Amino acid sequence: MNLLITSIGKRVQLIKHLNESFSVIGVDAGELNPAKAFVHKFYKIPKASEKGYIECLLDICKKENIKVLIPLYEGEFEILHNQREQFKNIGTVLLLSSSEILNVCKDKQETYKYFLNSGINIPKVYCEDEIQDIITYVDIDKLPLIIKPKDGMGSDNVYKINNISELKFFKKYVKNSIAQEFIDGDEYTVDTLVNLKGNPIYIVPRKRIEVRSGEVVKSSTEKDKKIIDETLKVIEHLNKLRDKMGLALLGPLTIQFFKKRNGDVYLLEINPRFGGGVPLSFEAGANYGQRILEMLEGNQLEYINDFKNITMLRYEEAVYTSSNN
């Protein structure tokens, strides 16, 4: 069965895993990327913001008889969702959650609003008037804060604010920003896979030990019951956002939490895609490729709550190509 993933960049470990269950076709807007050396076939396509993006993907899906399309870059999600029926009409399943869920996930202020009265702990997001009051009245009791873009990815432009001067500066420096309550604790990223009905198949928490340039380089899987229970609550709450076609959560989902020293767990953010550190979950026993294959074959999949506790230590590798290519 043929699977297509977009924006492959350097997602080599993800491709290697999916290759065990599928013939993987990769696409990217850039010609120079290491992951194309590991896919069955590579196509250079326009950027999602450029003319011809959807038409090009549809042509590839027809030509290669693609059964499932998995996008990896948030900038593609909305345009792909809007054309979901076109892909369905040619026999390609778009493994991507509903538009309502995408909207909640892409804007951290919307995430806060949606989960505010859900019974799930989430760091407070301060509105503009509240931020101005903190500055005006030098309300240091509200510090430290975190300032980051509402629609940011990874750790780009995320800053801890320790004093009023920093708050004034970074409020202007970070475009389209939000100010969020700072939660001190251990950070967990949870790799989740849900079936066609939005029910969980895998929930694997990874404790982040070291992050470099926004990407985890040292991490350990942990069977943390509190984190797993909170993830189940997040999944249940998000599945309330079913569209008129009955679609809610679908496919891979990456959820971030903080766990304070007193054991309280706080939801940080949600990304409806594969996380960069998901290969650790593969090695721990979460066979995403096989489960996605079974899902597409119509099998009824149950929640698999068993995985190994292991640690990942990442290092750099390189792909060498002729300079004439």
N, C-alpha and C positions, 0 to 999 in steps of 0.2 A: 504494500500500500504506500502511496506517495504522500509525503507531508511537506508543506512549504513553510519556512520561517523567514521573516523579514528582518532587516537591519541586523544582519548576522555579525558584522564587525569582528570582534574577537571572542565570540561565544563558542569556543572550540569544545570545551567540556560538555556543554549542553548538546551540541551537535553529535558528539561521539556517543552520548547516551541514547539520543533519539534514533541514531543509526542502527541500534541493536533491534529496533522494532519496526522501523520505517526505512524507505528510501528517501533521504532528506534532500530537498531542493532548497537552495539558499538564494536570497536576493538582497541587494544592498544598493544604495545610491552611490557608494564609492567603490571604485575598481580595486584599490589597494587595501585589501583587508585579509588578515590571516585565515579567517574561518572558511573562506572559499576553497582552501586546499583540502577541506575535510568533508564537504558536501558531495552528493552524487552528481549534482550539476549546479552551476552558478549562473545567475542572470544579473546584469546591472540594470537598474530601473530608475525612473525619475524619483525625486524626493516627493514625499506626501503632499507638500505644498505646491508642487509643480503640475503643469498640465500633462495629462496622459498617464498619471500614476495608476488610477483604477483600471483604465483600459489595458495597460501593460500587464498588471497582475492578473486580470481576467484572461488575457491571452495565454499567459504562462500556465494558469490553472487548467485551461482547456487542453493545451498542447501536452502537458505532463500528466494529465488525468489526476489532478491533485484532489485528495479526499478530505484533507484538513489543512487549514491555514492558521498559523499561530503568529500574531504580531508581537514584536519585542519592544517596540518604541512607542511611548505614550502619544507622540505627535501624530501617529497613524490611526489611533483608536477610533476617534469620532468619524473620520471619513470612511473607514472600513465598516464600522457599524451601520452607517447610513446606506451602504451598498450591500448589506448582508444578504438581502433577497437575491441580488444578482449572482452572488457566489452560490447560494443554495440552488438556484435554477440550473447551474452547470454541474451540480453534484459535489460542491465543496462546502464543508462545514467550517464556519468561522468560529474558532474557539476563543471567544471573547464575551465578557459579561454584558448585561443590558446597558442601554444608554443612561438610564437613571442611576445605575451603580457607577458607571464611568464618571458621571458628573459629580457625584459625592466624593469619589476618590481623588479626582484631579485637582480639586480646590480644597485646601486644608481648612479653610474657614467653613466650607460646606460640610466637611467631615465632622467638625466640631459641633455644628448646629444639629446635624442628623443624630449624633450619638449623645447629645447633651442630657436628655431625659430618658436614656435607654437602660439605665442601671449599670452601664459600663463606664468605668472611670476614664476620663479623658482630660488632658491638661487644658486649663482655661485659656481661651483666646481672647485677648483684649481688643475692644472696639477702639476706633480713633479717639473718641471723647475720653475713654478711660486712659489711653496712653498719654493724651495731653494733660490729663489731671495728674498722672504720675510725674510728668515733667514739671508742671506748674507748682505742685505742692511738694516736690522733692520727696515723693513717697517711696523711700528706700526699702520699706517693708515688703514691697511687691517684687523686689529684685532678689536673685537674678532672673532674667528673662531669656528667651530664645527668640531671635528674629530670623526669619527665613521667607523665601518667596511662597506665595499662596499655592503656586503651581509648580514648585521646584521638584527636581529629581536628585536623588542621592544626597550628598552632603554639600553640594554647591551653594555658596552664599548663605550658609547657616552659621550664625554667630551667637555666642553666649554674651549677654549684656550684664555687666557687673556694676555699672554706675550710670548716673543720669547723663553724663557727657557722652558715653558710648551709645546710650539710647537715642539721643538727639542725632548723633552722626549716622548710625546704621539704619535708623528709620528713613533717612533720606537716601542713603547709599544703596540699600537693597530695594530694587524696583518691585512694585506690586507685592509688598511684604505684609506679614502678619507678626504680631508679638504674642508669644505664647509663654505660659507658665513653665518655669524650668523644673524638671523632675530629676532628682538625683537618684541614680540606681543603675542596675545592670540592664543593658539593652539586649533584647531578643528579637530576632527575625524569624517568623514562622512561615515555612514553605507549606502551602496548602494546594491540594488539587480537589476540585469538586466535579461531580458528574453532570450529565445533561439536565438534571432536575435541580441542580444547585446543592446537592447533598455532599458532605465531605467524603473523600476517599482516603486522603493522607493529610495528617497534620503533624509536621515535624518542626519543633522549636530548635533554633540555633542560637546559642549565646555568642554574642559578638565580643571577641577578645581583642582584636586589633583591626582597625580600618585605615586604609591608606588611599588618599585621593577619592574618597567616597565609596571605595570597594573593599569588602571584607577580605582580609588576608589570613587571619587566624580566627577560627570559630570551632565550637563544639556543639554537637547535638545533645539535648537534655530532655529526659522524660519528666518535664516539669508540669505537674497536674494543674496548677493554677493558670499557667500560660495556656495549656491546652483547653481548659474549661472556658477561659475568656475568649479564645479563638472560636470555640463553638457558639458562644453568645454573639460574637461579631457576625459570623456566618448566618445565624438565624435572623439577626436584625437586618442585615443587608438583603436577605431573601424576601423581605417584605416589599422590596422595590421591584416587584414583577411587572413587566410591561403587559400590554394588551394581548401579546402572543404567548404569555406565560413564561417569558425569559427573565431570569434574574442572574445569579452567579453562574459562571460557566468556565471551566478550565483552570489554569494556574492562577494563584493569588498569593501575594506576599504581604504579610501583615507585621508591623513593627510595634513592640511594646517596651515599656520600661517597668522593671520590677524594683520597688523600693526595698530598703533594708528591713522594713517591718512586714514585708510580704505583699503589700498592696501592688496591684498590677494596673498600669495605665496604658490605654491605647494611644499610639503615637501617629501612625499613618497606615494607609492601605494602598497597595499597588496591584491592579488586576493583570498581572503578568508574571513571568518567571523572574525571580530575583537573581542577582549576580552570583550569590553564594549557593544556589540550589544544587550544584554538583555534590556538595556535602550530604544533602538529603538523599541523593541517588545512591551514594556509597553506603549510607546508613540503612538502606533497604527499601527506600521508596522508589519503586519501578514505575516512574511516570509514563515512560514510553509504552510499556505493556498495558498499563491501565487505560491510557488514551486509545490504544488499538482496540481493546475489549469494549470500551465505551462506544466507539464508532461501529463495532460489530453488533451492537444492540444488547450486550450483556448487562444484567442488573448488578451493579457493583456496590458492595457494602464498605463501610468504614473499616480501614485497616489500621489498628492502633499500636502496631508493633514495629519498632525500629531499633537499631543499635546506637549506643552512645559512643561516638567516635569524634576525633579532632582533626580538623583540616588545617594544614600549613601550606600556604600557596607560594609558588615561586614562578619566575618568568621563564618562558620558552620562546623560541623564534621560528618563523617559517622563512625559507630563503627561496626567492624566485629570480629568474633571469631579468636583468634590467631592461631587456628588450620587450618584455611582456606588457 
